[in-house]
Amino acid sequence: MLVATDRSQNVFPPVAILAGGLGTRLSEETDQRPKPLVEIGGHPILWHVMRHYHAHGMNEFVIALGYKKEAIIKYFLDLHALSSEAVTVRTLDGAASFHGGRNALDWTVHLVDTGSDTMTGGRIRRLAPYLERGTFMLTWCDGLSDIDLTRLLAFHRAHGKLATVTTIRAPSRFGYLDLDASTGMVRRFVEKPEHGDGWINGAFFVLERGIFDYIDGDATVWEREPLERLAAAGQLVAYRHHAFWQCMDTLREKHLLDELWRRGAAPWKTWE
């Protein structure tokens, strides 16, 4: 039986973020820029996701790129430069030094091209060389929540399985997870039930490297075969989150998040 191998309580795990999709349901925005750079309150949604993890002590990120990857790379290259008070450039070789500034974000960001047509499971597998320490976090670039990531990580380390999936309550337009009420084990996935609400995949995961054995290649969809096989093997446990969670799939949802931020009522703002 595969079990978790890294149980260190003192090391913050790296955070993998899938940021390579087309964002077709938000085409009003993503025709011009990749979905991770669509702004909420003047900052890319990717920045909001990373700030939430950073608030829980996690500052190493491995980002899976695809669609319009150049824009995301440029964003991170510019993040420090544009916050500096002064920049000195040597025109002969392009060497630059930066002086002063207001950017207090101490992040290490690995930007990995995972292909324009790779599915979610394939993108995760391509990040494996950057996730060699054992336990790692995984999320998408377009979901915001006030989930306590410290408690989520502790929950994962306590149960000893390969994978933890955060589950939330949402309308039945989503597929849902059939959970064992007493143990929290995921029994199966059910695609878009016709009636009622259920627990759905909230896309805040904690994983061990053993999950890579469940991903066959670039065409693998993480939300299908790998999670189904992990559940069947008794290696997938649900962490129930009862508070705020909101994805940004449509323009309406972007406007909702913008309004929450504008009013100073953004539950996912867990940093000062």
Secondary structure by P-SEA (a helix, b strand, c coil): ccccccccccbbbbbbbbccccccccccccccccccccccccccaaaaaaaaaaaacccbbbbbbccaaaaaaaaaaacccccccbbbbccccbbbbbcccccccccbbbbbbccccccaaaaaaaaccccccccbbbbccccccccaaaaaaaaaaaacccbbbbbbbbcccbbbbbcccccccccccccccccccccccccbbbbcccccccccccccccccaaaaaaaaaccbbbbbbccbbbbcccaaaaaaaaaaaaaccccccccc
